[in-house]
């Protein structure tokens, strides 16, 4: 069958009504069915969905295809964060899980994330095999959901409670009943269904949630806890009213933070802080894993403790795969996701936020004091920034990125390729990165230098070098 489906770092995503259509949704379901039949798997497929427009319907449409193919389905009885689906896939020892979401993308996108055994993000091998199935499909048949539920091919079950309990088990009893003052901006996403639940389970007495309501337009904001979105919450921090502000993206796997003064704590600092806390205060051991767009602050903290930081291509499946390979303690990325050894092989912001709250309670210091302590421990105070350019033709942009050398004021000591991404290394732990997004027609630019002024200078050099190449 002809289709325009392409899997990227976060699964398949498309604009609603263009590539995200009922036809394509059910085509993906049939492709997965074919793989399950080929592999003779008899285990149910776990299907969840978030608050986005059509997410609930898309979950039902996929369930109907699985049911027709006599493949049992466990369908969530309500919207859930992406990590809840990963948890169910792992805990039930299932072979496949599916989440209907477009994560942090704008409201007019939706998509499908696929998980494999152990609740891991689908690797390139699996997504390639799914894509190859499309040409073999002659027709897609469905069993009406009502009939599938009646004959128990589809079982509608709760994902949320077991998932929340799995996080609660990780959190120190020292947190229970804490009077720490937390403002949580849900950004109209589904993460509030878990994090608010966890706060109640931990009996956090001063935990307040805003942005609770389901809103297909996400309050007319990008549903992502970016610096811009989080800094709009500074108005709530007058007169020392909160110890921190937390924000999650629309499907609950990215975390953003404001400290007690309203300063944005970026994901690079978050990763370094959590790793520092786990080693020094929890007595845990092990390496760290980061993607190529993440600050060297994580490297420095890891090395100070005598361990190694491993660097991989963008896509959390690469982080979780490397964590598994080297038995690393922590893995994370600059976009706001992390996990810890023994938990899920995927990023989870409810889990990360819970660990962050534990860190504040146990260390007994403010967020700004902890960030300062970590930077002083690492002896690293570089500045990291990012920007982006939209483009029309990915092949044209990729060819440019891979073949053209960019002139910089400083000597490039190494030019490194990570998948579609090109990274330039300079002296003194400085670097610049050109990254093609796996989910949007966007070229992302990252730079980390000793000063803000130099970082801005190198960002401009990157942007000027590519802005004439098939960009909007």
Legacy VTK file of the C-alpha trace (Angstrom):
# vtk DataFile Version 3.0
C-alpha trace
ASCII
DATASET POLYDATA
POINTS 472 float
0.000 0.000 0.000
1.202 3.505 -0.758
1.885 5.625 2.314
3.837 8.626 3.555
4.814 7.208 6.920
8.366 7.702 8.161
9.690 6.743 11.572
12.157 9.104 13.276
13.863 9.267 16.673
10.516 9.453 18.456
8.377 7.203 16.271
5.996 8.333 13.558
4.600 11.871 13.794
2.605 13.922 11.348
0.214 16.811 10.929
-3.337 15.816 11.796
-5.322 15.336 8.587
-2.223 15.194 6.378
-0.045 12.240 7.379
-1.678 11.512 10.738
-4.873 9.987 9.345
-7.089 7.037 10.209
-5.752 5.236 7.133
-2.106 5.643 8.177
-2.811 4.877 11.830
-4.443 1.572 10.934
-1.742 0.845 8.375
0.886 1.079 11.134
-1.255 -1.232 13.265
-1.459 -3.794 10.456
2.308 -3.623 9.883
2.895 -4.354 13.576
0.325 -7.172 13.373
2.270 -8.758 10.526
5.480 -8.674 12.570
3.754 -10.174 15.601
2.338 -12.978 13.468
5.740 -13.624 11.847
7.412 -13.776 15.265
4.618 -15.955 16.679
4.223 -13.716 19.715
1.119 -14.497 21.775
1.438 -11.627 24.239
-0.961 -8.664 24.309
-0.100 -5.294 22.803
-0.269 -2.430 25.319
-1.927 0.719 23.903
-2.092 4.104 25.609
-2.910 7.647 24.551
-2.585 11.238 25.753
-4.769 14.372 25.694
-4.058 15.366 22.090
-6.815 15.732 19.540
-7.732 12.290 18.135
-5.392 10.384 20.490
-8.232 8.437 22.084
-9.796 7.646 18.702
-6.447 6.616 17.226
-5.942 4.164 20.101
-9.355 2.666 19.367
-8.674 2.475 15.607
-5.434 0.604 16.225
-7.122 -1.723 18.716
-9.699 -2.681 16.094
-6.972 -3.773 13.661
-5.157 -5.847 16.294
-8.456 -7.438 17.314
-9.305 -8.460 13.737
-5.887 -10.158 13.559
-6.665 -12.017 16.824
-3.890 -10.191 18.663
-4.944 -9.394 22.242
-4.864 -5.751 23.350
-4.606 -4.070 26.736
-6.133 -0.648 26.113
-5.751 2.090 28.716
-9.022 3.169 30.315
-7.948 6.818 30.187
-5.207 9.200 29.055
-1.764 8.345 30.468
1.837 9.580 30.181
4.071 7.796 27.704
6.218 6.225 30.476
3.107 4.499 31.863
2.834 2.554 28.604
6.537 1.722 28.760
6.087 0.552 32.345
3.138 -1.694 31.459
5.026 -3.173 28.498
8.005 -3.939 30.732
6.204 -5.122 33.859
3.897 -7.489 31.954
6.855 -8.763 29.899
5.051 -7.942 26.660
6.769 -7.723 23.291
5.098 -4.545 21.972
3.610 -1.345 23.301
2.078 1.616 21.477
1.529 5.197 22.623
-0.545 7.728 20.694
1.208 11.082 21.142
3.294 13.696 19.379
5.161 14.450 22.608
6.314 18.107 22.653
5.310 18.942 19.070
2.736 21.697 18.326
-0.965 20.959 18.845
-1.649 20.203 15.173
0.698 17.170 15.274
-0.025 13.697 16.549
1.863 10.450 16.257
2.630 6.892 17.267
5.462 5.742 19.514
6.296 2.030 19.406
7.975 0.127 22.241
9.639 -3.240 22.164
10.392 -5.846 24.837
11.402 -4.456 28.259
9.494 -1.256 27.473
12.348 0.166 25.392
11.862 2.620 22.524
11.718 0.782 19.220
15.215 0.561 17.780
16.120 1.247 14.155
15.919 -2.439 13.296
12.321 -2.672 14.506
11.119 0.567 12.891
12.792 -0.476 9.616
11.000 -3.827 9.725
7.699 -2.040 10.362
8.261 0.277 7.392
9.097 -2.680 5.130
5.754 -4.280 5.954
3.769 -1.441 4.375
4.394 -2.587 0.794
3.234 -6.107 1.663
-0.159 -5.014 2.990
-3.008 -5.460 0.539
-5.863 -4.477 2.824
-6.533 -3.543 6.418
-9.488 -5.105 8.209
-11.007 -4.134 11.535
-13.151 -5.686 14.217
-15.560 -3.171 15.807
-14.264 -2.150 19.226
-17.537 -3.019 20.978
-17.355 -6.578 19.654
-13.633 -6.869 20.470
-14.306 -5.796 24.065
-17.247 -8.181 24.287
-15.188 -11.171 23.143
-12.260 -9.979 25.321
-9.778 -9.606 22.494
-9.491 -6.034 23.777
-9.390 -5.513 27.532
-9.777 -1.972 28.854
-7.595 -1.672 31.958
-6.040 0.918 34.257
-2.365 1.731 33.684
-2.024 4.608 36.106
-2.070 3.097 39.604
0.645 0.478 39.104
2.787 3.011 37.283
2.541 5.572 40.103
3.290 2.895 42.693
6.413 1.927 40.728
7.696 5.513 41.056
6.708 5.839 44.699
8.839 2.780 45.518
11.898 4.704 44.345
11.380 7.733 46.563
12.921 8.012 50.027
10.517 7.943 52.995
12.183 11.209 54.055
10.028 12.936 51.433
6.691 11.726 52.834
4.743 14.546 54.422
7.324 17.167 53.418
6.279 20.817 53.486
8.420 21.638 50.425
6.612 24.241 48.307
6.234 23.103 44.701
4.298 24.743 41.878
3.602 22.333 39.032
2.692 23.743 35.611
1.071 20.865 33.758
0.978 22.869 30.487
-2.378 21.148 29.808
-0.604 17.837 29.277
-1.296 14.342 30.542
1.646 14.293 32.980
-0.540 15.887 35.627
-2.460 12.639 35.936
0.676 11.006 37.321
2.678 13.742 39.045
-0.302 15.150 40.963
-1.180 11.584 41.943
2.394 10.983 43.156
2.369 14.221 45.184
-0.804 13.026 46.903
0.714 9.599 47.576
3.798 11.282 49.086
1.559 13.577 51.136
3.306 16.724 49.898
1.470 19.421 51.808
2.336 22.409 49.606
2.058 21.028 46.072
-0.031 23.196 43.746
-0.960 22.439 40.127
-1.803 24.891 37.361
-2.592 24.194 33.689
-4.712 21.217 34.722
-7.450 21.341 32.128
-7.438 19.328 28.927
-6.912 21.769 26.075
-6.397 20.682 22.468
-4.408 23.900 21.872
-2.295 23.580 25.053
-3.068 27.121 26.120
-1.802 28.356 22.729
1.740 27.389 23.740
4.184 24.757 22.579
3.444 21.906 25.012
7.041 21.698 26.170
8.668 23.031 29.370
11.114 25.221 27.469
12.880 28.206 28.970
10.327 30.550 27.380
7.324 28.634 28.711
8.755 28.126 32.173
9.881 31.736 32.584
6.272 32.830 32.110
5.677 31.275 35.548
8.071 33.650 37.294
5.091 35.725 38.398
4.173 32.958 40.852
7.509 33.214 42.674
6.958 36.596 44.328
7.772 36.899 48.030
9.431 33.467 48.195
6.147 31.650 47.702
7.630 28.469 46.172
10.868 26.491 46.399
10.674 25.603 42.693
8.398 25.434 39.670
8.185 22.187 37.676
6.798 21.772 34.161
6.161 18.676 32.009
5.620 18.295 28.284
2.330 17.052 26.834
3.009 13.309 27.203
5.023 13.419 30.424
8.583 12.518 29.472
10.319 15.946 29.564
10.926 18.096 32.640
11.583 21.833 33.002
12.436 23.720 36.210
12.576 27.225 37.665
14.570 27.716 40.851
13.287 29.658 43.845
14.381 32.944 42.244
12.745 32.272 38.885
15.942 31.253 37.085
15.573 28.509 34.505
17.429 25.304 35.396
18.240 23.677 32.091
18.166 19.941 31.504
21.951 19.756 31.454
22.077 21.068 35.011
19.229 18.749 36.004
21.123 15.687 34.746
24.299 16.718 36.543
22.413 17.440 39.781
20.539 14.114 39.816
23.724 12.162 39.035
25.599 14.040 41.789
22.796 13.348 44.262
22.562 9.639 43.434
26.310 9.140 43.860
26.980 11.347 46.880
23.765 11.016 48.882
22.330 7.669 47.817
25.691 5.946 47.542
24.988 4.561 44.085
27.705 3.807 41.544
28.167 3.776 37.793
28.810 5.626 34.544
26.528 8.130 32.853
25.200 8.283 29.284
24.227 11.423 27.380
23.378 12.324 23.810
25.649 14.437 21.604
23.571 17.599 22.178
24.074 17.530 25.955
26.464 19.705 27.968
29.916 18.554 29.044
28.872 19.488 32.580
27.586 15.898 32.890
30.985 14.595 31.732
32.837 16.677 34.313
30.659 15.600 37.250
30.885 11.961 36.179
34.662 12.081 35.791
35.113 13.797 39.191
33.497 10.743 40.784
35.840 8.444 38.870
33.372 7.187 36.271
32.953 7.592 32.511
30.353 9.550 30.543
29.383 7.802 27.296
28.145 9.900 24.352
25.606 8.615 21.801
23.427 9.798 18.929
20.164 11.662 19.600
17.164 9.455 20.397
16.518 7.975 23.815
16.686 4.457 22.381
20.415 5.116 21.894
20.783 6.251 25.499
18.881 3.291 26.944
20.762 0.880 24.689
24.138 2.198 25.864
22.975 2.188 29.502
22.109 -1.468 29.151
25.440 -2.219 27.446
27.669 -0.571 30.072
25.326 -0.889 33.082
25.329 2.894 33.525
23.709 4.542 36.523
22.019 7.431 34.707
21.167 8.377 31.159
19.671 11.570 29.826
19.494 14.234 27.177
19.515 18.000 26.867
15.852 18.086 25.857
14.734 17.176 29.358
14.501 13.398 29.708
16.340 11.012 32.016
16.204 7.589 33.600
18.167 5.617 36.182
19.476 2.065 36.290
16.792 -0.338 37.499
13.929 1.883 36.411
12.527 2.131 32.858
14.683 2.055 29.726
13.098 5.352 28.748
12.760 8.953 29.904
10.112 9.775 32.483
9.492 13.276 33.811
7.199 12.218 36.679
9.997 9.963 37.898
12.638 12.679 37.344
10.503 15.302 39.104
9.996 12.978 42.071
13.755 12.384 42.342
14.332 16.127 42.044
11.944 16.822 44.927
13.671 14.110 46.978
17.036 15.742 46.272
15.783 19.120 47.568
14.340 17.571 50.720
17.324 15.350 51.553
20.029 17.898 50.736
18.115 20.632 52.555
19.305 23.314 50.158
17.646 25.582 47.627
17.717 24.753 43.928
20.137 27.598 43.183
22.476 26.444 45.960
22.509 22.890 44.603
23.204 24.010 41.020
26.043 26.215 42.280
27.454 23.334 44.327
27.425 20.999 41.317
29.112 23.528 39.021
31.798 24.249 41.607
32.336 20.512 42.157
32.720 20.012 38.398
34.851 23.125 37.913
32.820 23.822 34.787
30.927 27.004 34.003
30.510 26.950 30.226
27.375 28.342 28.559
25.234 26.174 26.274
22.625 27.569 23.858
20.530 26.299 20.983
18.676 27.659 17.968
16.972 26.172 14.908
16.190 26.683 11.216
13.260 25.160 9.337
13.898 23.562 5.956
12.055 22.049 2.982
14.164 19.124 1.811
15.964 16.987 4.384
18.196 15.308 1.775
19.541 18.686 0.618
20.227 19.802 4.177
21.802 16.466 5.166
24.104 16.561 2.158
25.245 20.053 3.115
25.776 19.161 6.770
27.779 16.046 5.926
29.956 17.446 3.132
30.629 21.108 3.927
33.229 22.253 6.411
32.301 25.384 8.347
34.936 28.011 9.081
35.276 28.867 12.782
37.595 31.341 14.560
39.034 28.488 16.665
40.700 25.366 15.331
38.455 22.309 14.998
40.286 19.506 16.769
37.726 16.838 15.794
34.742 16.619 13.460
32.428 13.811 14.510
29.298 12.309 12.969
26.450 10.923 15.078
23.857 9.544 12.649
22.439 12.618 10.883
24.308 14.966 13.203
27.693 16.654 12.813
29.619 17.802 15.880
32.663 20.093 15.877
35.003 19.839 18.875
37.285 22.653 19.987
39.786 23.048 22.810
38.733 23.579 26.421
35.661 21.280 26.207
33.881 23.515 23.699
31.759 22.235 20.808
29.134 23.034 18.177
26.487 20.702 16.723
24.257 20.621 13.639
21.353 18.240 14.210
18.515 17.273 11.893
15.390 16.741 13.967
13.942 13.259 13.721
10.384 14.494 14.172
10.154 17.904 12.427
11.648 19.578 9.300
14.035 21.539 11.494
17.816 21.812 11.743
18.761 22.299 15.383
21.927 24.170 16.315
23.772 23.675 19.633
26.881 25.446 20.935
28.735 25.246 24.265
31.513 27.759 24.931
33.291 29.455 27.847
31.186 32.635 27.691
27.726 33.720 26.629
29.188 36.109 24.041
31.292 33.406 22.388
28.394 30.965 22.418
26.206 33.517 20.652
28.983 34.193 18.151
29.313 30.528 17.215
25.546 30.081 16.995
25.472 32.917 14.483
28.267 31.302 12.487
26.313 28.035 12.325
23.093 29.775 11.379
24.687 31.971 8.713
26.421 28.956 7.193
23.227 27.000 6.610
20.448 29.560 6.247
20.837 29.688 2.461
20.474 25.898 2.105
16.855 25.099 1.238
15.509 26.762 4.377
12.280 28.656 4.930
LINES 1 473
472 0 1 2 3 4 5 6 7 8 9 10 11 12 13 14 15 16 17 18 19 20 21 22 23 24 25 26 27 28 29 30 31 32 33 34 35 36 37 38 39 40 41 42 43 44 45 46 47 48 49 50 51 52 53 54 55 56 57 58 59 60 61 62 63 64 65 66 67 68 69 70 71 72 73 74 75 76 77 78 79 80 81 82 83 84 85 86 87 88 89 90 91 92 93 94 95 96 97 98 99 100 101 102 103 104 105 106 107 108 109 110 111 112 113 114 115 116 117 118 119 120 121 122 123 124 125 126 127 128 129 130 131 132 133 134 135 136 137 138 139 140 141 142 143 144 145 146 147 148 149 150 151 152 153 154 155 156 157 158 159 160 161 162 163 164 165 166 167 168 169 170 171 172 173 174 175 176 177 178 179 180 181 182 183 184 185 186 187 188 189 190 191 192 193 194 195 196 197 198 199 200 201 202 203 204 205 206 207 208 209 210 211 212 213 214 215 216 217 218 219 220 221 222 223 224 225 226 227 228 229 230 231 232 233 234 235 236 237 238 239 240 241 242 243 244 245 246 247 248 249 250 251 252 253 254 255 256 257 258 259 260 261 262 263 264 265 266 267 268 269 270 271 272 273 274 275 276 277 278 279 280 281 282 283 284 285 286 287 288 289 290 291 292 293 294 295 296 297 298 299 300 301 302 303 304 305 306 307 308 309 310 311 312 313 314 315 316 317 318 319 320 321 322 323 324 325 326 327 328 329 330 331 332 333 334 335 336 337 338 339 340 341 342 343 344 345 346 347 348 349 350 351 352 353 354 355 356 357 358 359 360 361 362 363 364 365 366 367 368 369 370 371 372 373 374 375 376 377 378 379 380 381 382 383 384 385 386 387 388 389 390 391 392 393 394 395 396 397 398 399 400 401 402 403 404 405 406 407 408 409 410 411 412 413 414 415 416 417 418 419 420 421 422 423 424 425 426 427 428 429 430 431 432 433 434 435 436 437 438 439 440 441 442 443 444 445 446 447 448 449 450 451 452 453 454 455 456 457 458 459 460 461 462 463 464 465 466 467 468 469 470 471
